[in-house]
Amino acid sequence: MRVLSRAFARLGPLEPAFYVLWAAFSTLACARAFYGFMLKQTGGEWSAPLDDVFIHFDYARSTALGHPFEWVPGNGYSSGNTSLTYPFVLAFGWLVGFRENQLMIWAAVVAEVCVFGVLLATRRLFVADRTDAWGKLGSYLLPPVFLGVGALDWSLWSGMEVAFFLGTWALALLAWLRARAALGL
C-alpha cells in the first residue's frame, strides 16, 4: 500500500492528466480496432453493421430538414425510431456536412466523445479523495475492463444510440455526485 501511495504521490497534480491520457488512448484504440476492421470489410467505405443505424440516419436527415420525428419529410410523425434524442445529435452532423454514409463518421465521433466522457465520469466512483491510492489504481483498470467486452464494444461503435445514452448517463452521474457533495452527503 505504501509503495502504491508513494507512486501516486510522486505524480502529484499530474496524476489526473495521466488518467485522462490513458482513458483517451483506450477509447481511441478500441474505436480504431472496430472501425479499422469495418473499413477493411467494406473496402474502405464507411458503413454501419445494422440496418437500424440507417433508420437513425433517416430520422436525423428529416430532423435536419425541419421534420423531427418523421422518417421521411412530409409523411407525418412516425414511431419507428428507438430514440427521441439521438436523431437530433446526428442531425447536427448532417447539417455540418456529414451526408449519406459519411454520417457514420459523425456517429463515430459522437460515440468516441461519449465513451471518453463515461470513462472520465465513472472514475469519480473509484477515487474517494486525492490520497486514495487503491481507488486510483482501480480506476486505471476501468478502461480496459469496460472496453474489453466485445459485445459492448460492438454496440458502442455500431452507430446505434448506446454510447450517446451512456454519455448522457455520465452527465447525470456527475450532476448527482455534485449535488450529493453540495448537500454534504
Number of C-alpha atoms within 10 A of each C-alpha: 8 8 9 14 15 13 13 21 15 11 12 12 11 11 16 15 11 13 19 16 12 17 25 19 14 21 22 16 13 19 22 13 11 17 20 12 12 18 13 11 12 11 9 12 12 17 22 21 14 11 11 16 19 19 17 25 26 21 29 29 28 22 24 21 14 13 18 21 22 21 23 17 18 10 9 11 13 12 10 13 17 13 16 12 13 20 26 20 17 26 27 16 23 23 14 10 12 17 16 14 14 15 24 24 18 22 26 19 16 21 27 22 17 24 30 21 22 24 25 21 19 16 19 16 13 18 17 13 10 14 14 14 22 15 17 23 16 13 20 18 12 18 24 14 9 15 20 13 10 12 9 14 18 16 15 24 26 25 29 28 24 21 27 23 18 17 23 14 16 20 17 13 17 17 12 12 16 12 12 11 10 9 8 7 7
